[in-house]
Amino acid sequence: MVSNSRRGQYGARRKRAATDNTGVIPQLAKAVREVEAAVMRGHVSATNRTKFQVVALLMREERARLKTDDTISDAERNDAMKRLDGLAAIMAKTAARDTSLIRLLQAETATTPQARAMRKQMLFAGGIDMVVDDAPDVPVTGAVVPEKLRERQVMPVGVKARVRSQPFLEPKLEKLTPPATHYSQLRDWEVIDPILKAFETGAGGGAASMELPDPPRFDRVAPAGRALMPHQAQLVEAVRYGHREFLLADEPGLGKTAQSILAASVADAYPLLCVVPNVVKTNWAQEVARWTPGRRATVISGDGENVDAFADVFIINYEILDRHVGWLQRLGLRGMVVDEAHFIKNPTSQRSRLVTQLANTLRGQIPGDRPLLMALTGTPLINSVEDFKSIWHFLGWIEEIPGQVGEYRPSQQLLDRLDATGLVPSDPGFMAAARREVIDLGIVRRRKVDVAKSLPSKRIVDMPIELDSDEGSSIRRAEAALVERLLARYARILQASDLPPHTIDLKRLQMVAHHEVQESKASSAGDSIFAMLHRIGVAKSELAAQYTAQLAHSVGKVVYFAKHVEALDRAEAAFAAEGIRTVSIRGEQSQLARDRAVKAFQTDPEVKVVVCSLLAAGVGINLQVASDVVLAELSWTAAEQTQAIDRVHRIGQETPVTAWRIIASQTIDAHVADLIDSKQGLAARALDGSDEDLVHSDDLQVDALVGLMLDALRGR
């Protein structure tokens, strides 16, 4: 709002007595009477609502000024305070007649440009010659940082400018509705436990998925060159029809990320906050660019030094949310997506409390507006139906009972739906009806097998990750040193050939790369291309294991492939820490041990992951009990990648297969992935009669090094 100090802010004040008919108070009295008359007539216009809010604002300012103004006597101060008290009584009675005005009395309610202009007019009419128009901070309901976190709060460069550039969030007055005051037959009943029991027992039967509209005939949402699958288009269409809260529990591989990004686009829910696991932050940024190329995404890391404060989409991981919750509450967010929402299942955990606090801020900051809130998870239930509670709380379907952490009651929205059924928990049909009402609030659950007709039988999905550890920094430095060494050799070749130093000659670059590959084969130096890929594979294995664990919780059994022994060891340690049972298939095993591992994975429901050596398990075994494969390390040949995926994608597999390639972005790993894909095209032409263009390449290692050098040369 505005400063309590009037003298410096408003400029010169006309000399007047506090009790005469000049000054601000008479202007406020006039405005109050006008609004009161409108309420009595039963017709309160938007202008009168704005006037009511401005009067409340100026009354608070006038009280603050009177308390500190040493130019008036105590008698004058007391008289002015009595006049303000009288106006406050009239406003309270007026708001009691039209309850939609109550919200406008609150100090934290956002003001509009019209309200700001009217405030200036009243002050000028009250004798204030000049009003300095300082842009106030965005007022936010519930914008409170817990005491123990206040010292940890950061303020990234540019955020303050972003907040001040949009100081007012305009209320949606046409959507404001008075609070419901009807009698609820359920007010004395405990309803949360029966609803959870209904989900536990499947009361009423049927899939736990709301009815969605048919997909539109023409896709006008996806960018050029991309298309939504029918099940994705259905959810986006529901957003177009006005639905704003979703528990999107589709199985992994069905495009939950794309659906939420396009939902935000259709709802115009920007700025959008995405709270995601650390391992998928980079992927989210790439998906935003892929599906909404006109929107800017920024990834928040550490203390947010590199945050683009004017971005449309803000992506943050759970672990650092406690440092940024303060400024995020002031950003004017219009939408929020929580990925892997089962991470907030514990209502007493800090991450759950902060996520819920942010959601409450969104719901309260723009009167009349419904923000987009989406909880994404393939595993809404980890241990029990109790895990639903925190997700429903985030979505606003239930609310926490004041002073009772983890204890909930239905929100007004849910209570209205339950009342409409005409049933109470003692009635036989209550559980089935209540389950249906909660589902219709926005639960969406599709499985691969449900939408198999619209999915290809085999898909490869790249999952980029950032190696932001010390180990990752060391790898990037080593890679930079390798490129500099190669470019120095290339520069000497150009100089010997009398060519300009910035010449890009593909044949000479290939000569340098070929020479490097031959030297690397004969050397174990730490900066060789083979050593580089080894280090990258080991460094990303733990992140790949974390992602595999998420899949295992969501879909059951997963096949994990890696190349190096160190990567396999790290992965198994990570799975053990997550409490996930595994078996392994490695090159040093006997055939008996190998057969036992395969059988355990196929038949033991407690074994969720088989950890496989890319070379030892790439052929000769059947693992089609799973439909998800994680490729933690890349092979040098497209054929090895295909062989690994085909351990799952084979005769007997009834579900579409998804292979997740974990790629270390901004490293040679990304070049290798691109080259593997291009080699797939070459194989298709040679073996399948495809008409894809041939890819000119001597070998993968040479092309990978050429790609690194080209990136460096073009970036200079």
TAQUIFEN-V565841 format. One record per residue. PSI is psi in radians with two decimals (none if undefined). Layout:
psi=PSI
psi=PSI
This chain:
psi=-2.50
psi=2.90
psi=2.59
psi=-0.37
psi=2.05
psi=-0.59
psi=-0.91
psi=-0.55
psi=-0.71
psi=-0.21
psi=-2.68
psi=2.35
psi=2.30
psi=2.36
psi=2.18
psi=2.84
psi=2.57
psi=-0.31
psi=0.03
psi=-3.01
psi=0.33
psi=3.04
psi=-3.06
psi=-0.66
psi=-0.78
psi=-0.61
psi=-0.68
psi=-0.72
psi=-0.74
psi=-0.79
psi=-0.68
psi=-0.76
psi=-0.63
psi=-0.75
psi=-0.71
psi=-0.75
psi=-0.70
psi=-0.69
psi=-0.69
psi=-0.59
psi=-0.26
psi=0.29
psi=1.75
psi=1.92
psi=2.97
psi=-0.62
psi=-0.73
psi=-0.62
psi=-0.78
psi=-0.73
psi=-0.70
psi=-0.75
psi=-0.73
psi=-0.68
psi=-0.78
psi=-0.72
psi=-0.85
psi=-0.52
psi=-0.70
psi=-0.71
psi=-0.71
psi=-0.68
psi=-0.78
psi=-0.69
psi=-0.76
psi=-0.60
psi=-0.44
psi=-0.08
psi=1.93
psi=0.16
psi=-0.05
psi=2.75
psi=2.92
psi=-0.64
psi=-0.77
psi=-0.71
psi=-0.79
psi=-0.68
psi=-0.75
psi=-0.68
psi=-0.66
psi=-0.69
psi=-0.70
psi=-0.66
psi=-0.69
psi=-0.73
psi=-0.67
psi=-0.67
psi=-0.72
psi=-0.73
psi=-0.66
psi=-0.75
psi=-0.67
psi=-0.77
psi=-0.52
psi=-0.54
psi=-0.63
psi=1.66
psi=-0.28
psi=-0.25
psi=-0.27
psi=-0.74
psi=-0.56
psi=-0.20
psi=-0.29
psi=2.41
psi=-0.53
psi=-0.07
psi=2.32
psi=2.52
psi=2.78
psi=2.89
psi=-0.63
psi=-0.68
psi=-0.66
psi=-0.72
psi=-0.71
psi=-0.64
psi=-0.75
psi=-0.79
psi=-0.75
psi=-0.71
psi=-0.70
psi=-0.75
psi=-0.45
psi=0.11
psi=0.17
psi=1.96
psi=-0.53
psi=2.37
psi=2.01
psi=2.13
psi=1.23
psi=2.32
psi=2.02
psi=2.87
psi=2.78
psi=2.13
psi=2.38
psi=2.28
psi=2.28
psi=0.26
psi=1.25
psi=2.30
psi=2.23
psi=2.51
psi=-0.77
psi=-0.21
psi=-0.13
psi=-0.68
psi=-0.32
psi=-0.13
psi=2.47
psi=2.82
psi=1.65
psi=2.58
psi=2.31
psi=-0.36
psi=-0.71
psi=-0.69
psi=-0.67
psi=-0.79
psi=-0.75
psi=-0.34
psi=-0.26
psi=1.14
psi=-0.34
psi=2.34
psi=1.91
psi=2.20
psi=2.65
psi=1.40
psi=-0.56
psi=-0.29
psi=-0.04
psi=2.31
psi=2.52
psi=2.59
psi=2.49
psi=2.42
psi=0.20
psi=2.78
psi=2.33
psi=2.21
psi=-0.19
psi=0.10
psi=-0.46
psi=0.19
psi=2.56
psi=2.01
psi=-0.37
psi=-0.82
psi=-0.77
psi=-0.62
psi=-0.79
psi=-0.69
psi=-0.61
psi=-0.67
psi=-0.63
psi=-0.65
psi=-0.13
psi=0.61
psi=2.30
psi=-0.30
psi=-3.12
psi=2.75
psi=2.57
psi=1.16
psi=2.27
psi=2.77
psi=2.25
psi=2.67
psi=2.79
psi=2.57
psi=2.57
psi=2.72
psi=-0.67
psi=2.34
psi=1.86
psi=0.21
psi=-0.83
psi=2.54
psi=2.91
psi=2.38
psi=-0.06
psi=2.74
psi=2.48
psi=2.52
psi=2.69
psi=-0.73
psi=-0.54
psi=-0.76
psi=-0.55
psi=-0.79
psi=-0.75
psi=-0.63
psi=-0.63
psi=-0.64
psi=-0.70
psi=-0.60
psi=-0.09
psi=0.00
psi=2.45
psi=-0.11
psi=2.25
psi=2.38
psi=1.68
psi=1.82
psi=0.53
psi=2.62
psi=2.65
psi=2.50
psi=-0.06
psi=0.17
psi=0.78
psi=-0.66
psi=-0.85
psi=-0.71
psi=-0.75
psi=-0.64
psi=-0.75
psi=-0.51
psi=-0.73
psi=-0.65
psi=-0.79
psi=-0.66
psi=-0.09
psi=0.81
psi=0.99
psi=2.51
psi=2.52
psi=2.32
psi=2.26
psi=1.99
psi=2.02
psi=2.83
psi=2.62
psi=-0.61
psi=-0.35
psi=0.19
psi=-0.83
psi=-0.70
psi=-0.70
psi=-0.75
psi=-0.72
psi=-0.63
psi=-0.64
psi=-0.81
psi=-0.59
psi=-0.74
psi=-0.43
psi=1.27
psi=-0.30
psi=-0.02
psi=2.56
psi=2.34
psi=2.55
psi=2.39
psi=2.19
psi=2.10
psi=2.60
psi=-2.21
psi=0.17
psi=0.48
psi=-0.57
psi=0.37
psi=2.34
psi=1.74
psi=-0.32
psi=0.35
psi=2.91
psi=-0.56
psi=2.21
psi=2.15
psi=2.15
psi=2.60
psi=2.75
psi=-0.66
psi=-0.45
psi=0.14
psi=-0.56
psi=-0.43
psi=-0.35
psi=-0.02
psi=-0.54
psi=-1.01
psi=-0.45
psi=-0.55
psi=-0.31
psi=0.10
psi=-0.19
psi=0.65
psi=2.49
psi=-0.10
psi=2.72
psi=2.28
psi=2.29
psi=1.89
psi=2.58
psi=1.00
psi=-0.24
psi=-0.18
psi=-0.35
psi=0.36
psi=-0.49
psi=1.89
psi=-0.31
psi=-0.12
psi=2.68
psi=-0.74
psi=-0.67
psi=-0.75
psi=-0.71
psi=-0.73
psi=-0.78
psi=-0.67
psi=-0.74
psi=-0.72
psi=-0.71
psi=-0.64
psi=-0.80
psi=-0.74
psi=-0.47
psi=-0.16
psi=-0.39
psi=1.76
psi=2.31
psi=-0.11
psi=2.53
psi=1.93
psi=2.77
psi=2.13
psi=2.13
psi=2.23
psi=2.05
psi=2.26
psi=2.37
psi=-0.10
psi=1.26
psi=-0.41
psi=2.06
psi=-0.92
psi=-0.73
psi=3.02
psi=-0.26
psi=-0.43
psi=-0.34
psi=-0.55
psi=-0.88
psi=-0.62
psi=-0.77
psi=-0.62
psi=-0.78
psi=-0.72
psi=-0.17
psi=0.23
psi=-0.49
psi=2.83
psi=2.61
psi=2.37
psi=2.22
psi=2.27
psi=0.04
psi=1.53
psi=2.25
psi=0.02
psi=2.32
psi=2.80
psi=2.82
psi=2.54
psi=2.94
psi=-0.64
psi=-0.84
psi=-0.69
psi=-0.70
psi=-0.72
psi=-0.75
psi=-0.68
psi=-0.64
psi=-0.36
psi=-0.37
psi=0.20
psi=2.72
psi=2.85
psi=-0.40
psi=-0.22
psi=2.50
psi=-0.60
psi=0.11
psi=-0.81
psi=-0.77
psi=-0.74
psi=-0.72
psi=-0.73
psi=-0.76
psi=-0.69
psi=-0.71
psi=-0.74
psi=-0.75
psi=-0.25
psi=-0.42
psi=0.44
psi=2.20
psi=2.12
psi=2.00
psi=2.50
psi=2.81
psi=-0.74
psi=-0.47
psi=-0.53
psi=0.43
psi=-0.59
psi=-0.48
psi=0.03
psi=2.53
psi=2.73
psi=-0.43
psi=2.26
psi=2.53
psi=2.10
psi=2.15
psi=2.34
psi=1.59
psi=2.49
psi=2.75
psi=2.24
psi=1.48
psi=0.22
psi=3.06
psi=-0.63
psi=-0.73
psi=-0.71
psi=-0.71
psi=-0.71
psi=-0.76
psi=-0.64
psi=-0.73
psi=-0.68
psi=-0.71
psi=-0.69
psi=-0.68
psi=-0.80
psi=-0.73
psi=-0.69
psi=-0.72
psi=-0.71
psi=-0.57
psi=-0.73
psi=-0.72
psi=-0.68
psi=-0.65
psi=-0.63
psi=-0.74
psi=-0.75
psi=-0.72
psi=-0.42
psi=0.11
psi=0.67
psi=2.61
psi=2.58
psi=-0.38
psi=0.26
psi=2.41
psi=1.85
psi=1.89
psi=-0.69
psi=-0.72
psi=-0.61
psi=-0.69
psi=-0.60
psi=-0.81
psi=-0.79
psi=-0.74
psi=-0.73
psi=-0.71
psi=-0.74
psi=-0.75
psi=-0.71
psi=-0.68
psi=-0.60
psi=-0.46
psi=0.02
psi=2.61
psi=0.41
psi=2.57
psi=-0.30
psi=0.29
psi=2.82
psi=-0.63
psi=-0.72
psi=-0.61
psi=-0.82
psi=-0.60
psi=-0.86
psi=-0.73
psi=-0.76
psi=-0.76
psi=-0.72
psi=-0.65
psi=-0.08
psi=-0.66
psi=-0.72
psi=-0.69
psi=-0.67
psi=-0.66
psi=-0.73
psi=-0.68
psi=-0.69
psi=-0.71
psi=-0.75
psi=-0.76
psi=-0.70
psi=-0.55
psi=-0.83
psi=-0.12
psi=-2.04
psi=2.44
psi=2.49
psi=2.20
psi=2.13
psi=2.36
psi=2.94
psi=-0.76
psi=2.62
psi=-0.72
psi=-0.65
psi=-0.71
psi=-0.74
psi=-0.78
psi=-0.70
psi=-0.78
psi=-0.63
psi=-0.69
psi=-0.72
psi=-0.70
psi=-0.71
psi=-0.51
psi=-0.10
psi=0.44
psi=2.19
psi=2.39
psi=2.84
psi=2.85
psi=2.67
psi=1.98
psi=2.94
psi=-0.50
psi=-0.03
psi=2.67
psi=2.85
psi=-0.62
psi=-0.80
psi=-0.66
psi=-0.79
psi=-0.66
psi=-0.70
psi=-0.78
psi=-0.78
psi=-0.74
psi=-0.73
psi=-0.67
psi=-0.54
psi=-0.42
psi=1.98
psi=-0.31
psi=-0.33
psi=1.92
psi=-0.50
psi=2.39
psi=2.13
psi=2.00
psi=2.45
psi=2.29
psi=-0.61
psi=-0.71
psi=-0.54
psi=0.15
psi=-0.26
psi=2.73
psi=0.08
psi=2.70
psi=2.10
psi=0.53
psi=0.03
psi=-0.37
psi=2.82
psi=0.12
psi=2.32
psi=2.35
psi=2.13
psi=1.64
psi=-0.49
psi=2.64
psi=2.55
psi=2.91
psi=-0.14
psi=2.54
psi=-0.55
psi=-0.71
psi=-0.68
psi=-0.80
psi=-0.75
psi=-0.71
psi=-0.81
psi=-0.61
psi=-0.08
psi=-0.41
psi=-0.71
psi=1.51
psi=3.08
psi=2.31
psi=-0.25
psi=2.10
psi=-0.05
psi=2.47
psi=2.43
psi=2.38
psi=2.18
psi=2.18
psi=1.96
psi=2.09
psi=2.05
psi=2.23
psi=1.87
psi=2.72
psi=0.53
psi=3.10
psi=-0.34
psi=-0.72
psi=-0.66
psi=-0.73
psi=-0.72
psi=-0.77
psi=-0.71
psi=-0.64
psi=-0.73
psi=-0.70
psi=-0.61
psi=-0.54
psi=-0.66
psi=-0.68
psi=-0.75
psi=-0.65
psi=-0.68
psi=-0.73
psi=-0.65
psi=-0.51
psi=-0.01
psi=0.35
psi=2.68
psi=0.32
psi=2.58
psi=2.51
psi=2.50
psi=2.10
psi=2.00
psi=2.29
psi=-0.90
psi=2.89
psi=-0.69
psi=-0.75
psi=-0.82
psi=-0.62
psi=-0.75
psi=-0.66
psi=-0.72
psi=-0.73
psi=-0.78
psi=-0.68
psi=-0.73
psi=-0.77
psi=-0.75
psi=-0.72
psi=-0.38
psi=-0.10
psi=none
